[in-house]
Amino acid sequence: MTAISDWELIKNGFDFSYLLDLLSGIIPSLICITLHELSHGLVAYRLGDDTAKRAGRLTLNPLKHLDPIGLLMMLTVHFGYAKPVPVNMYRFKNPKRGMAITALAGPVSNVVITLVFLLLYGVFFIPLGSSKLGAYVLDMLELTAYISMGYAVFNMLPVPPLDGSKVLFSLLDEGSYRSLMRYERYGSLILLALVWSGALGRPLSAAIRWCFMHLVPISQWACDTVFTLFYK
């Protein structure tokens, strides 16, 4: 009886909604980060570079891909970055082309995640919408879709070390490309300054919302299909 009473005191004194809110932010972020970086590594591997594989980055373990500051940004402003997957562009048959394709793989994977989770949201909206737990699951599905879209848009910015810079640099001549790649590490400082100054906040949020809202009809279509098949 004492153990049960102690548990009741703990349960009644702890706000479990805070824990649920925390998990609803962390889990979607980890899904988006992990699949984004895994996509980079898998595409690079298929193109002939096994650097990511040898570094243990071809894994679904999110701890291998986390960057603390990038994760904090995703939790607070819904866009951020992970620890970059190591890529040796000189292992590709066409280094610049291989680097661009590898870079694009991450944002493309996030768009796919957005589509999948919006589809799941629509499919489960009717069966889960009537319960509190079901509503929590729906919220997490929607948030995962939104964070993933934010991750895709943010990473396409042409600022090193984001993926957009690698795609843009691949269009340059060989000399300019190599020169810019030498200064890639300084891009992180520029990126952080832009984010924390608020200069990126409004335009980037508007771009993310615009992209997301144009995909939301997928959820409505899925919901209508489920209703027609099982509830009409």
N, C-alpha and C positions, 0 to 999 in steps of 0.2 A: 504493500500500500504506500509506503514511503517513497519508493521509486516512482510510482505513478503520480503521486502528489507533486514530487519535484519536477517531473516532466510537464505536468499541467501548469506549474508556475512558470517554467521556461517558455512553454508554448503561448501562454496568455500574455507574457511580458515581451514577446518578440514579434515584431511586425514582419510577417512572412511576405507581405506584398512587396516589401523592399527587396527581398531576396529574389522574388519572381521577376521584378522589374530589372534587377541586375542581370539575371540569367537571360532575360528576353533581349538584352542588348549584347551580351557577350557571345551567346551561342550563334546568332546570325553573323556576327562579325567574324568569328572563327571559321564558319562555313565559307564565307566569301574570301577570306584571306587564304585559307588552305587550298581551295580549288583553283584560285587565281595563280598561286605560285606553282602548284603541281602542274597546271597547264603549261606554264613556261618551260618547266623541266622536261615534260613529256615531249613537247614539240621539238625542243632542242635535241633531245635524245634521238628522235626520229629523223632529224636532219643531220645526224652524225656526231653530235657533241655529247659525250657521256659525263661531263664535268658535274652536273647536278646529281646524277646517279651515284657517282663516286663520293660525293659530299653528303649522301644520305638524304637528299631533298626530294626524291621521288616517293613521297610518303603522304599519307592522310593524317599524320600526327601534326596537329596545329602548332605544337611547341617548337617544331623544327623551323617554322616559317614566321614566327612572331617577331615584330619589332615593337618594343614597349611604347615608344612615342607614337608610332603609326597606329597601334591598337587604341591608344588613348584618344587619338583624333577621331577614329571611327566611332568610338563610344560617345564622344561629346558632340561632334559636328557631322557624323555620318559619312565622312569620307576620310581616307587615310592611306596608309601603305604598309607593306610587310617587309621582312628582311629579303632583299633581292636574291633570287636564285642565281648561283654562279654560272656564267656562260662564257665559253671560250669561242669567240666568233671565228677564229682561225681554223677551227675544226670543221666548219661548214664548207661545202664546195664553193658557194658564193657567199663570202662573209657578210657583206652588207645586206643582201637579200635574206639570208638566214637569220640575221639579227632582227630585221624588221618583222619577219613572220613570227619569230619567237616572242617578240615584244607584243605583237597584236594578239597572241594567243590568250594572254591574261584578261584584257578587257572583253574579248569575245566570250570567254568562259563566263564572265560576270553577267553579260547580257543573256546568255543561255540560262544561268541561274535565276535571273529575274523572270524570264518567261516561264520556267518550270514552277517557280513558287507562286506566281500569279495564277497559273493554271490550277495548282493544288488549292489555292485559296478559293477559287471559284467552285471547284469540285466539292469541297468540304463545307462550303458556306452554309448550306441548308442543314445538313445533318449535325454540324457542330455548333451552329449559331444559337441554339436554344439553351445551352448550358454555360456555366461560368468557366469551367475548364476548357470547353470547346472554344469559347470566345478568346481565351488566353492563347490557345494553339493558333487560332486564326490571326491574332495580332502578331504572333511570332512569324508566321508565314508571310504576312504582309511586310513586316519590318525587314525580313531577310531579303525580300524582293527589292525593297527600296534601298537598303544599304548596298546591295550588290550593284544596283544601277549607279549609285553614288560612287562606288569604287571604280566602275568602268569609266565613267565620265572624268573623274579626278585623274585617273592614271593615263588618260589620253592627252593631258596637258603637255605641251612641248617643253617641259622643264626637266632637266636631269635631276634625279635618276628615273623619272617616270617613263612609262612605256611610250608615250607620245613623242618624247625627245628622240628615242631610238628609231622610231618610224620616220620622223622628220630628217634626222641626220643621214638616214640611208639614201635620201634623195640628193645628197651633196656629192661633190667630187671627192676622190679618195683622199687628197691632201687635207681638205677642209674637214672631212669626216674624222680623220685621225687626230687632228688638232683639237677639235671640240671634245672628242671622247677623253682626252687627257684631263680636261677640266670638269669631267662629269661629277666628281666627288664634291665639288663646290656647289653644285646645284641643290643639294640637300639644304644648305644654309639659306639659299635664296628662297627655296620652297617654304621652309619653316617661317621665314620672315613674312612672306606673302600671306600665309595662312593665319598666323597669330596677329598680324596687323589688321586683319579683317578685309584686306583688299580683294581677296578672292571670294569671300563669303557670299555676298548677294548675287553676283553673276553666276557663280558656280552652283549655288542652290537653285537658282532659276533654271539653269540648264538641266540639272538633275530632275527637277519637277516636270519640266517639259517632256523630257525623254520618258519618264516614268508614266505620266498621264497618257501618252500615246500608246502605251502597252497595256494599260488597265482594261480595255475592252476584252482582252483575252479572258480575264476573270469572269466578266459578265457572260461571255459566250459559254464558258465552262459551266457556270451556274445555271444558265438557261437550259443547257443540254441535260444536266442532271435532273432538273425539274421536269423536263419533258419526258425523260425516260422512266423516272421512278416516282414522281409525285403528282403528275397531271392525271 
